[in-house]
Amino acid sequence: MKTLVYLVIGTFFGIVMYKSEAASWFRIYEMFEFGSFHMYGIIGSALAIGVIGVQIIKRNNIKALGGEAMELKPKAMSIPRYLIGGILFGLGWALAGACPGPMYVLAGAGFSSILVVIGGALLGTFVYGLMRSKLPH
Amino acid sequence: MEWISNPWPWYVSGPLIALVMFVLLFVGKQFGMSSNLRTACSIGGAGKAAEFFNFDWKKERWNLIVVLGAIIGGFVSANYLSSNTVDINPEVESKLESYGITSSGEAYLPTEIFGSNSLNDPKILAILIIGGFLVGFGARYAGGCTSGHAISGLSNLQLPSLIAVIGFFIGGLVMINFIYPLIF
């Protein structure tokens, strides 16, 4: 039953990513050229609703299904980790024109070249795991 | 039938992404796509090479099901719900043409980079591998990607996520403005 719920959420997410064109290389390029409000509108409206909803959840202490606390733990503070990691991610996002969610969506859409990007992302994740103790966090 | 294949405007798409995040919170999970890459490495046996991959990946199986759904969603959209073309700002379009990328308005992804023949070009192959590598490495270093930081983290007013998102844009702007003119 739970598996079916996650499958439905994922399928819905995949359709939203594709239909919103957030999975399109062209839209990512256009965003970094400040050529259209489209991507900013998507992220901005998701955030506006997200911020309000999370505040409502916190102020009313709303629990997840089954009575557990929702996954809203604060993240540990650091500057180098988020800034350097973020910059490297941004370089890749603009170079490949896809972030992780859309990569899976594009694979389903039949773009076989995206498998090369996913392979690169797996390799990058693996190399991070190897180097982790030597990087500033 | 045009209304089916037309793209969704931002004011429909953004709220639906927020909905995905809230449904996951409601079932006790957190919206984040890049952690699946770590899970995949663990399943592949990366725990033998690095401690980072020694964790109970079975607890993350739910997120792999979400990925499976995203793949299905992509298949359904591309085959039944989309004209698979993306129209962008004409000024951006002409800038892309100066880079030799002329497929905007005719394709969902540039055929010059993602077309079936482009993998024979070592330069394009390098772009795809290095782009993917940076996404994977950077997302894990920063502890999240667009979904984990820009949507989940910022919705929860997390300063670390704001720093990460500023980093995403610094990296993206450097790539588009300084590195694209060198590679295209």
Boltz contact constraints between the chains, C-beta under 6 A:
constraints:
  - contact:
      token1: [A, 3]
      token2: [B, 65]
      max_distance: 6.0
  - contact:
      token1: [A, 6]
      token2: [B, 62]
      max_distance: 6.0
  - contact:
      token1: [A, 6]
      token2: [B, 65]
      max_distance: 6.0
  - contact:
      token1: [A, 6]
      token2: [B, 66]
      max_distance: 6.0
  - contact:
      token1: [A, 7]
      token2: [B, 65]
      max_distance: 6.0
  - contact:
      token1: [A, 7]
      token2: [B, 69]
      max_distance: 6.0
  - contact:
      token1: [A, 9]
      token2: [B, 23]
      max_distance: 6.0
  - contact:
      token1: [A, 9]
      token2: [B, 66]
      max_distance: 6.0
  - contact:
      token1: [A, 10]
      token2: [B, 66]
      max_distance: 6.0
  - contact:
      token1: [A, 10]
      token2: [B, 69]
      max_distance: 6.0
  - contact:
      token1: [A, 10]
      token2: [B, 70]
      max_distance: 6.0
  - contact:
      token1: [A, 11]
      token2: [B, 69]
      max_distance: 6.0
  - contact:
      token1: [A, 11]
      token2: [B, 72]
      max_distance: 6.0
  - contact:
      token1: [A, 11]
      token2: [B, 73]
      max_distance: 6.0
  - contact:
      token1: [A, 13]
      token2: [B, 20]
      max_distance: 6.0
  - contact:
      token1: [A, 13]
      token2: [B, 70]
      max_distance: 6.0
  - contact:
      token1: [A, 14]
      token2: [B, 70]
      max_distance: 6.0
  - contact:
      token1: [A, 14]
      token2: [B, 73]
      max_distance: 6.0
  - contact:
      token1: [A, 14]
      token2: [B, 74]
      max_distance: 6.0
  - contact:
      token1: [A, 15]
      token2: [B, 73]
      max_distance: 6.0
  - contact:
      token1: [A, 15]
      token2: [B, 77]
      max_distance: 6.0
  - contact:
      token1: [A, 16]
      token2: [B, 13]
      max_distance: 6.0
  - contact:
      token1: [A, 16]
      token2: [B, 16]
      max_distance: 6.0
  - contact:
      token1: [A, 18]
      token2: [B, 74]
      max_distance: 6.0
  - contact:
      token1: [A, 18]
      token2: [B, 77]
      max_distance: 6.0
  - contact:
      token1: [A, 19]
      token2: [B, 8]
      max_distance: 6.0
  - contact:
      token1: [A, 19]
      token2: [B, 77]
      max_distance: 6.0
  - contact:
      token1: [A, 20]
      token2: [B, 8]
      max_distance: 6.0
  - contact:
      token1: [A, 20]
      token2: [B, 13]
      max_distance: 6.0
  - contact:
      token1: [A, 21]
      token2: [B, 7]
      max_distance: 6.0
  - contact:
      token1: [A, 21]
      token2: [B, 86]
      max_distance: 6.0
  - contact:
      token1: [A, 24]
      token2: [B, 86]
      max_distance: 6.0
  - contact:
      token1: [A, 24]
      token2: [B, 108]
      max_distance: 6.0
  - contact:
      token1: [A, 25]
      token2: [B, 109]
      max_distance: 6.0
  - contact:
      token1: [A, 25]
      token2: [B, 110]
      max_distance: 6.0
  - contact:
      token1: [A, 26]
      token2: [B, 86]
      max_distance: 6.0
  - contact:
      token1: [A, 26]
      token2: [B, 88]
      max_distance: 6.0
  - contact:
      token1: [A, 26]
      token2: [B, 104]
      max_distance: 6.0
  - contact:
      token1: [A, 30]
      token2: [B, 88]
      max_distance: 6.0
  - contact:
      token1: [A, 30]
      token2: [B, 89]
      max_distance: 6.0
  - contact:
      token1: [A, 30]
      token2: [B, 92]
      max_distance: 6.0
  - contact:
      token1: [A, 32]
      token2: [B, 172]
      max_distance: 6.0
  - contact:
      token1: [A, 32]
      token2: [B, 173]
      max_distance: 6.0
  - contact:
      token1: [A, 32]
      token2: [B, 176]
      max_distance: 6.0
  - contact:
      token1: [A, 33]
      token2: [B, 92]
      max_distance: 6.0
  - contact:
      token1: [A, 35]
      token2: [B, 89]
      max_distance: 6.0
  - contact:
      token1: [A, 35]
      token2: [B, 92]
      max_distance: 6.0
  - contact:
      token1: [A, 36]
      token2: [B, 89]
      max_distance: 6.0
  - contact:
      token1: [A, 38]
      token2: [B, 10]
      max_distance: 6.0
  - contact:
      token1: [A, 41]
      token2: [B, 10]
      max_distance: 6.0
  - contact:
      token1: [A, 42]
      token2: [B, 10]
      max_distance: 6.0
  - contact:
      token1: [A, 42]
      token2: [B, 13]
      max_distance: 6.0
  - contact:
      token1: [A, 42]
      token2: [B, 14]
      max_distance: 6.0
  - contact:
      token1: [A, 43]
      token2: [B, 150]
      max_distance: 6.0
  - contact:
      token1: [A, 45]
      token2: [B, 11]
      max_distance: 6.0
  - contact:
      token1: [A, 45]
      token2: [B, 14]
      max_distance: 6.0
  - contact:
      token1: [A, 45]
      token2: [B, 15]
      max_distance: 6.0
  - contact:
      token1: [A, 46]
      token2: [B, 14]
      max_distance: 6.0
  - contact:
      token1: [A, 46]
      token2: [B, 17]
      max_distance: 6.0
  - contact:
      token1: [A, 46]
      token2: [B, 18]
      max_distance: 6.0
  - contact:
      token1: [A, 46]
      token2: [B, 151]
      max_distance: 6.0
  - contact:
      token1: [A, 47]
      token2: [B, 154]
      max_distance: 6.0
  - contact:
      token1: [A, 49]
      token2: [B, 15]
      max_distance: 6.0
  - contact:
      token1: [A, 49]
      token2: [B, 18]
      max_distance: 6.0
  - contact:
      token1: [A, 50]
      token2: [B, 18]
      max_distance: 6.0
  - contact:
      token1: [A, 50]
      token2: [B, 155]
      max_distance: 6.0
  - contact:
      token1: [A, 51]
      token2: [B, 155]
      max_distance: 6.0
  - contact:
      token1: [A, 53]
      token2: [B, 22]
      max_distance: 6.0
  - contact:
      token1: [A, 54]
      token2: [B, 155]
      max_distance: 6.0
  - contact:
      token1: [A, 54]
      token2: [B, 156]
      max_distance: 6.0
  - contact:
      token1: [A, 64]
      token2: [B, 26]
      max_distance: 6.0
  - contact:
      token1: [A, 64]
      token2: [B, 28]
      max_distance: 6.0
  - contact:
      token1: [A, 65]
      token2: [B, 26]
      max_distance: 6.0
  - contact:
      token1: [A, 65]
      token2: [B, 27]
      max_distance: 6.0
  - contact:
      token1: [A, 68]
      token2: [B, 28]
      max_distance: 6.0
  - contact:
      token1: [A, 70]
      token2: [B, 25]
      max_distance: 6.0
  - contact:
      token1: [A, 71]
      token2: [B, 30]
      max_distance: 6.0
  - contact:
      token1: [A, 72]
      token2: [B, 156]
      max_distance: 6.0
  - contact:
      token1: [A, 75]
      token2: [B, 158]
      max_distance: 6.0
  - contact:
      token1: [A, 75]
      token2: [B, 160]
      max_distance: 6.0
  - contact:
      token1: [A, 82]
      token2: [B, 142]
      max_distance: 6.0
  - contact:
      token1: [A, 82]
      token2: [B, 160]
      max_distance: 6.0
  - contact:
      token1: [A, 82]
      token2: [B, 163]
      max_distance: 6.0
  - contact:
      token1: [A, 82]
      token2: [B, 164]
      max_distance: 6.0
  - contact:
      token1: [A, 83]
      token2: [B, 163]
      max_distance: 6.0
  - contact:
      token1: [A, 83]
      token2: [B, 167]
      max_distance: 6.0
  - contact:
      token1: [A, 85]
      token2: [B, 138]
      max_distance: 6.0
  - contact:
      token1: [A, 85]
      token2: [B, 141]
      max_distance: 6.0
  - contact:
      token1: [A, 85]
      token2: [B, 142]
      max_distance: 6.0
  - contact:
      token1: [A, 86]
      token2: [B, 142]
      max_distance: 6.0
  - contact:
      token1: [A, 86]
      token2: [B, 164]
      max_distance: 6.0
  - contact:
      token1: [A, 86]
      token2: [B, 167]
      max_distance: 6.0
  - contact:
      token1: [A, 86]
      token2: [B, 168]
      max_distance: 6.0
  - contact:
      token1: [A, 87]
      token2: [B, 167]
      max_distance: 6.0
  - contact:
      token1: [A, 87]
      token2: [B, 170]
      max_distance: 6.0
  - contact:
      token1: [A, 87]
      token2: [B, 171]
      max_distance: 6.0
  - contact:
      token1: [A, 88]
      token2: [B, 134]
      max_distance: 6.0
  - contact:
      token1: [A, 88]
      token2: [B, 137]
      max_distance: 6.0
  - contact:
      token1: [A, 88]
      token2: [B, 138]
      max_distance: 6.0
  - contact:
      token1: [A, 89]
      token2: [B, 138]
      max_distance: 6.0
  - contact:
      token1: [A, 89]
      token2: [B, 139]
      max_distance: 6.0
  - contact:
      token1: [A, 89]
      token2: [B, 142]
      max_distance: 6.0
  - contact:
      token1: [A, 89]
      token2: [B, 168]
      max_distance: 6.0
  - contact:
      token1: [A, 90]
      token2: [B, 168]
      max_distance: 6.0
  - contact:
      token1: [A, 90]
      token2: [B, 171]
      max_distance: 6.0
  - contact:
      token1: [A, 90]
      token2: [B, 172]
      max_distance: 6.0
  - contact:
      token1: [A, 91]
      token2: [B, 134]
      max_distance: 6.0
  - contact:
      token1: [A, 91]
      token2: [B, 171]
      max_distance: 6.0
  - contact:
      token1: [A, 91]
      token2: [B, 175]
      max_distance: 6.0
  - contact:
      token1: [A, 92]
      token2: [B, 131]
      max_distance: 6.0
  - contact:
      token1: [A, 92]
      token2: [B, 134]
      max_distance: 6.0
  - contact:
      token1: [A, 92]
      token2: [B, 135]
      max_distance: 6.0
  - contact:
      token1: [A, 92]
      token2: [B, 138]
      max_distance: 6.0
  - contact:
      token1: [A, 93]
      token2: [B, 172]
      max_distance: 6.0
  - contact:
      token1: [A, 94]
      token2: [B, 172]
      max_distance: 6.0
  - contact:
      token1: [A, 94]
      token2: [B, 175]
      max_distance: 6.0
  - contact:
      token1: [A, 94]
      token2: [B, 176]
      max_distance: 6.0
  - contact:
      token1: [A, 95]
      token2: [B, 131]
      max_distance: 6.0
  - contact:
      token1: [A, 95]
      token2: [B, 175]
      max_distance: 6.0
  - contact:
      token1: [A, 96]
      token2: [B, 131]
      max_distance: 6.0
  - contact:
      token1: [A, 96]
      token2: [B, 132]
      max_distance: 6.0
  - contact:
      token1: [A, 99]
      token2: [B, 145]
      max_distance: 6.0
  - contact:
      token1: [A, 99]
      token2: [B, 146]
      max_distance: 6.0
  - contact:
      token1: [A, 100]
      token2: [B, 33]
      max_distance: 6.0
  - contact:
      token1: [A, 100]
      token2: [B, 34]
      max_distance: 6.0
  - contact:
      token1: [A, 100]
      token2: [B, 145]
      max_distance: 6.0
  - contact:
      token1: [A, 101]
      token2: [B, 33]
      max_distance: 6.0
  - contact:
      token1: [A, 101]
      token2: [B, 147]
      max_distance: 6.0
  - contact:
      token1: [A, 104]
      token2: [B, 67]
      max_distance: 6.0
  - contact:
      token1: [A, 104]
      token2: [B, 70]
      max_distance: 6.0
  - contact:
      token1: [A, 104]
      token2: [B, 71]
      max_distance: 6.0
  - contact:
      token1: [A, 105]
      token2: [B, 70]
      max_distance: 6.0
  - contact:
      token1: [A, 105]
      token2: [B, 74]
      max_distance: 6.0
  - contact:
      token1: [A, 107]
      token2: [B, 71]
      max_distance: 6.0
  - contact:
      token1: [A, 108]
      token2: [B, 71]
      max_distance: 6.0
  - contact:
      token1: [A, 108]
      token2: [B, 74]
      max_distance: 6.0
  - contact:
      token1: [A, 108]
      token2: [B, 75]
      max_distance: 6.0
  - contact:
      token1: [A, 109]
      token2: [B, 74]
      max_distance: 6.0
  - contact:
      token1: [A, 109]
      token2: [B, 78]
      max_distance: 6.0
  - contact:
      token1: [A, 111]
      token2: [B, 109]
      max_distance: 6.0
  - contact:
      token1: [A, 111]
      token2: [B, 114]
      max_distance: 6.0
  - contact:
      token1: [A, 113]
      token2: [B, 114]
      max_distance: 6.0
  - contact:
      token1: [A, 113]
      token2: [B, 119]
      max_distance: 6.0
  - contact:
      token1: [A, 116]
      token2: [B, 128]
      max_distance: 6.0
  - contact:
      token1: [A, 117]
      token2: [B, 128]
      max_distance: 6.0
  - contact:
      token1: [A, 117]
      token2: [B, 132]
      max_distance: 6.0
  - contact:
      token1: [A, 120]
      token2: [B, 129]
      max_distance: 6.0
  - contact:
      token1: [A, 120]
      token2: [B, 132]
      max_distance: 6.0
  - contact:
      token1: [A, 120]
      token2: [B, 133]
      max_distance: 6.0
  - contact:
      token1: [A, 121]
      token2: [B, 37]
      max_distance: 6.0
  - contact:
      token1: [A, 121]
      token2: [B, 132]
      max_distance: 6.0
  - contact:
      token1: [A, 121]
      token2: [B, 135]
      max_distance: 6.0
  - contact:
      token1: [A, 121]
      token2: [B, 136]
      max_distance: 6.0
  - contact:
      token1: [A, 122]
      token2: [B, 37]
      max_distance: 6.0
  - contact:
      token1: [A, 123]
      token2: [B, 133]
      max_distance: 6.0
  - contact:
      token1: [A, 124]
      token2: [B, 133]
      max_distance: 6.0
  - contact:
      token1: [A, 124]
      token2: [B, 136]
      max_distance: 6.0
  - contact:
      token1: [A, 124]
      token2: [B, 137]
      max_distance: 6.0
  - contact:
      token1: [A, 125]
      token2: [B, 37]
      max_distance: 6.0
  - contact:
      token1: [A, 125]
      token2: [B, 38]
      max_distance: 6.0
  - contact:
      token1: [A, 125]
      token2: [B, 41]
      max_distance: 6.0
  - contact:
      token1: [A, 125]
      token2: [B, 136]
      max_distance: 6.0
  - contact:
      token1: [A, 125]
      token2: [B, 140]
      max_distance: 6.0
  - contact:
      token1: [A, 126]
      token2: [B, 41]
      max_distance: 6.0
  - contact:
      token1: [A, 126]
      token2: [B, 46]
      max_distance: 6.0
  - contact:
      token1: [A, 128]
      token2: [B, 137]
      max_distance: 6.0
  - contact:
      token1: [A, 128]
      token2: [B, 140]
      max_distance: 6.0
  - contact:
      token1: [A, 128]
      token2: [B, 141]
      max_distance: 6.0
  - contact:
      token1: [A, 129]
      token2: [B, 50]
      max_distance: 6.0
  - contact:
      token1: [A, 129]
      token2: [B, 52]
      max_distance: 6.0
  - contact:
      token1: [A, 129]
      token2: [B, 53]
      max_distance: 6.0
  - contact:
      token1: [A, 130]
      token2: [B, 50]
      max_distance: 6.0
  - contact:
      token1: [A, 132]
      token2: [B, 52]
      max_distance: 6.0
